[in-house]
Amino acid sequence: MFQEGQESINSLYPCTRLLDYEEPEIESLWVSVRPHCLPRSVSYILIGVIYHPPSSNAEMNSQLMEHIEQNTSSFLKSHPDAIVSVTGDFNPASTGLKETFVKYKTGLTQIVKVLTTDTGTLDWYLTNRPKFLYPPVQLPKIGRSDHHAVLMKPCTETIRPKAVKKITWKRDLRESNLHAFGRWVTRFDWSCVTSLTSTSENFYSF
């Protein structure tokens, strides 16, 4: 069970439940996670878990989007390099939620394209960094659940810091060399170029 303040799922994943992010009228749980091994380009991970009832109407949809947007904006204001992961059962088929509406309201991208039940994709995964993840993979159902599990894997090739390119050769621009080049340019016989009448011939001769 979570309690107020700093908690730990285990020694590798210290986390904090963000009680201030929760609202009584919305079924959600928010956790800030900072594993000991994170790429340099990522400071924290914000995880939000949502259950949006299938009976939700348009007003409730808007309230949920506002709830998600406020929480993610607040977290990213303090941790601009954080990865946002908001997942759960959004029931889009019955609530009428659209991925474009979610993107417009929250700035997050929905990346689950596999079936999460036998009849549709009810479970979504919203993130601010879709390129950091491989496409979701459908897994078998757990126990008696009618929902498939979905595997999300980080794209380590994308997260890994780019290698610094070292320049092994560069043009020698010392003043003595520039003077030598100037003397050559002014003394060279350019009639082999200027005597030609065709532009293409001028180009290749030059």
FENTASUL-V570128 format. One record per helix or strand of 3 or more residues. SS is the DSSP state (alpha for helix, beta for strand). FROM is the first residue (numbers start at 1). TO is the last residue. Records with the same first field share a line. If there is no record, write none. Layout:
SS->FROM-TO + FROM-TO
//
This chain:
beta->6-8 + 14-17 + 26-33 + 45-51 + 83-89 + 123-127 + 137-141 + 148-151
alpha->19-21 + 58-78 + 92-95 + 99-106 + 130-132 + 156-159 + 175-187 + 191-194 + 199-205
//
